[in-house]
């Protein structure tokens, strides 16, 4: 159990180490190349921009490569009972046999949770709008004007005063008493409850989708392990023998299955 736990930790942290090393290499490589070209040709190329782009490419590529290489550490540790270093070497050997398939499996395992989460948020949002369409916010306009006449010449001497207050509300005052106020929508208790219910629904429905995504990813890793073993010409009989325990008494149906496997030649007979 301890060995399996250590291999799991290695599977999690090794891709980040690969990403850091690749980012440093991309930073030095792209930045140095751009600086050399700028010094030699005198062009107006910004080395820092190229260095940042190289670091970004290195982070993405290094993390994907490290993740692909470490994908099979867990099944190797469980089925073959190897050490941490041996499990890493074995996983790298197996994924190298079918690197394109391993990379495609890694991309699917990354994209599947994002697609499920995006689809769930979209469906919940559309359903909420269908059952509770958003009405247009009422607009309140108030206007008070004092007419400027010859009997009240003092009003002509005062300068217009224009002011706006609070983001989201529009308050305009023209003249000494004139006012135009436009008040937008405010979040009432109903909107807050609706927002809380939608968040709760997303969390409730996302839990089974997350369980499905984790289970699907585990199946992909298991099938990839079997595919890479077969790609290297390794027989499945050796793998089946690891599940057998000769010291444990077998039931009758287990004995019948074993006898059929021996007759078919899939597993060797032992005294």
C-alpha positions in Angstrom: 0.0 0.0 0.0 2.9 2.4 0.8 4.5 1.7 -2.6 1.2 2.4 -4.4 0.8 5.7 -2.5 4.3 6.8 -3.4 3.7 5.9 -7.0 0.5 7.9 -7.0 2.3 11.0 -5.6 4.9 10.6 -8.4 2.2 10.5 -11.0 0.8 13.8 -9.7 4.0 15.8 -9.3 6.3 14.6 -12.1 4.3 16.3 -14.9 4.8 19.6 -13.1 8.5 19.0 -12.9 8.6 18.2 -16.6 6.7 21.4 -17.2 9.1 23.5 -15.2 12.2 22.1 -17.0 10.6 22.5 -20.4 9.6 26.1 -19.6 13.1 26.9 -18.6 14.5 25.3 -21.7 12.0 27.2 -23.9 12.8 30.5 -22.1 16.5 30.1 -22.7 16.2 28.6 -26.2 13.7 31.1 -27.7 15.0 34.1 -25.8 18.6 33.3 -26.7 17.8 32.7 -30.3 15.9 36.0 -30.6 18.7 37.9 -28.8 21.3 36.4 -31.2 19.2 37.3 -34.2 18.7 40.9 -32.9 22.4 41.3 -32.2 23.4 39.9 -35.6 20.9 41.5 -37.9 19.9 44.6 -35.9 16.2 43.9 -36.3 13.6 45.2 -33.9 12.7 41.8 -32.4 11.8 41.8 -28.8 13.7 38.9 -27.1 11.5 39.0 -24.0 8.4 38.3 -26.1 10.0 35.3 -27.8 11.3 34.1 -24.4 7.8 34.3 -22.9 6.3 32.5 -25.8 8.9 29.8 -25.6 8.3 29.4 -21.9 4.5 29.0 -22.5 5.0 26.4 -25.2 7.5 24.6 -22.9 5.0 24.5 -20.0 2.2 23.1 -22.1 4.3 20.6 -24.0 6.3 19.5 -20.9 3.2 19.0 -18.8 1.5 16.9 -21.5 4.7 14.8 -22.1 5.1 14.2 -18.4 1.5 13.4 -17.9 1.6 10.9 -20.8 4.8 9.3 -19.5 3.4 8.9 -16.0 -0.1 7.7 -17.0 0.6 4.0 -16.5 2.6 4.2 -13.2 -0.5 3.3 -11.2 -1.5 0.1 -13.1 2.2 -0.9 -13.2 2.5 -0.4 -9.5 -0.6 -2.4 -8.7 -0.2 -5.3 -11.2 3.6 -5.7 -11.5 4.6 -4.6 -8.0 7.6 -2.5 -9.0 9.5 0.1 -7.1 9.0 3.8 -7.8 12.0 4.1 -10.2 11.1 0.8 -11.8 7.4 1.8 -12.2 8.4 5.1 -13.9 10.7 3.3 -16.3 8.1 0.7 -17.0 5.4 3.3 -17.7 7.7 5.3 -20.0 8.5 2.1 -21.9 4.9 1.1 -22.3 3.7 4.6 -23.4 6.6 4.8 -25.9 5.2 1.8 -27.7 2.1 3.7 -28.7 2.8 7.4 -27.9 0.1 8.8 -30.2 -2.6 6.7 -28.6 -1.4 7.6 -25.2 -1.4 11.3 -26.0 -4.9 11.1 -27.5 -6.1 9.3 -24.3 -4.5 12.1 -22.1 -6.2 14.8 -24.2 -9.6 13.0 -23.8 -9.1 12.7 -20.1 -8.4 16.5 -19.9 -11.2 17.6 -22.2 -14.0 15.3 -20.9 -14.5 17.1 -17.5 -14.4 20.5 -19.1 -17.0 19.5 -21.8 -19.3 18.0 -19.2 -19.0 21.0 -16.9 -19.7 23.5 -19.8 -22.6 21.4 -21.1 -24.1 21.2 -17.6 -23.8 25.0 -17.0 -25.4 25.7 -20.4 -28.3 23.3 -19.8 -29.0 24.7 -16.3 -28.8 28.3 -17.5 -31.1 27.7 -20.5 -33.6 25.8 -18.4 -33.7 28.6 -15.8 -34.3 31.2 -18.5 -37.1 29.0 -20.0 -39.0 28.6 -16.7 -38.3 32.1 -15.4 -37.8 34.6 -18.2 -36.1 37.8 -17.3 -38.5 40.7 -17.5 -37.3 44.1 -18.6 -36.2 46.2 -15.7 -38.5 49.0 -14.9 -37.1 52.5 -15.6 -38.1 55.3 -13.3 -37.8 58.8 -14.8 -38.5 61.9 -12.8 -38.2 65.4 -14.2 -38.8 68.7 -12.5 -38.2 71.9 -14.5 -38.4 75.5 -13.4 -39.1 77.7 -16.4 -36.8 80.6 -16.9 -38.9 83.8 -17.4 -38.3 87.6 -17.2 -40.1 87.7 -13.8 -37.4 85.5 -12.3 -34.1 86.7 -13.8 -32.1 85.2 -11.0 -32.4 81.8 -12.5 -30.6 82.8 -15.6 -27.5 83.8 -13.7 -26.9 80.4 -12.2 -24.8 77.9 -14.1 -26.2 74.5 -15.0 -25.0 71.8 -12.7 -24.6 68.2 -14.1 -23.7 65.3 -11.8 -23.9 61.6 -11.9 -24.0 59.3 -8.9 -23.6 55.6 -8.3 -22.6 53.2 -11.0 -25.7 51.5 -12.4 -28.0 54.4 -11.5 -28.1 57.6 -13.6 -28.9 60.9 -11.8 -28.7 64.1 -13.9 -29.5 67.5 -12.4 -29.8 70.5 -14.8 -30.3 74.0 -13.3 -31.1 74.7 -9.7 -34.0 72.3 -9.2 -34.2 70.3 -12.4 -33.5 66.5 -12.0 -33.6 63.4 -14.2 -33.2 60.1 -12.4 -33.0 56.7 -14.1 -32.7 53.7 -11.8 -31.7 50.4 -13.2 -32.3 46.9 -12.0 -31.4 45.9 -8.5 -30.9 42.3 -7.2 -33.9 41.6 -5.0 -34.4 38.6 -2.7 -36.0 36.6 -5.5 -33.0 37.0 -7.8 -30.6 36.0 -5.0 -32.6 32.9 -4.2 -32.7 32.0 -7.9 -28.9 32.4 -8.2 -28.4 30.2 -5.1 -30.7 27.5 -6.4 -28.9 27.4 -9.8 -25.5 27.1 -8.1 -26.9 24.2 -5.9 -28.3 22.4 -8.9 -25.0 22.7 -10.8 -23.2 21.2 -7.9 -25.7 18.4 -7.4 -25.7 17.4 -11.1 -22.0 17.8 -11.5 -21.2 15.2 -8.8 -22.4 12.1 -10.8 -20.8 13.6 -13.9 -17.5 13.8 -12.1 -17.9 10.2 -10.9 -18.5 9.2 -14.5 -15.5 11.2 -15.7 -13.2 9.6 -13.1 -14.5 6.1 -13.9 -14.2 6.6 -17.6 -10.6 7.9 -17.2 -9.7 4.8 -15.1 -11.1 2.5 -17.9 -9.0 4.4 -20.5 -5.9 3.9 -18.4 -6.6 0.2 -17.9 -7.3 -0.4 -21.6 -4.2 1.6 -22.5 -2.1 -0.6 -20.2 -3.4 -3.7 -21.9 -2.9 -2.2 -25.4 0.7 -1.2 -24.8 1.5 -4.7 -23.3 0.1 -6.4 -26.4 1.9 -3.8 -28.7 5.2 -5.1 -27.2 4.3 -8.7 -27.8 3.9 -9.5 -24.1 1.5 -12.5 -23.6 -1.6 -12.0 -21.5 -0.9 -15.3 -19.7 1.8 -13.7 -17.6 -0.7 -11.0 -16.5 -3.4 -13.6 -15.7 -1.0 -15.6 -13.5 -0.6 -12.5 -11.3 -4.2 -12.8 -10.2 -3.9 -16.5 -9.2 -3.2 -17.6 -5.7 -2.3 -21.2 -5.5 -2.4 -21.3 -1.7 -6.0 -20.2 -1.5 -8.6 -23.0 -2.0 -10.6 -22.5 -5.2 -14.3 -23.1 -5.7 -15.7 -25.5 -8.2 -16.5 -22.9 -10.9 -12.9 -21.5 -10.5 -11.5 -25.0 -11.1 -13.7 -25.4 -14.2 -12.6 -22.1 -15.6 -8.9 -22.9 -14.9 -9.3 -26.3 -16.5 -10.8 -24.7 -19.7 -8.0 -22.2 -19.8 -5.4 -24.9 -19.5 -7.1 -27.0 -22.3 -7.2 -23.9 -24.6 -3.5 -23.2 -24.0 -4.0 -19.7 -22.6 -2.3 -20.5 -19.3 0.3 -23.2 -18.6 -0.5 -26.1 -16.4 1.3 -26.4 -13.2 1.7 -29.4 -10.9 
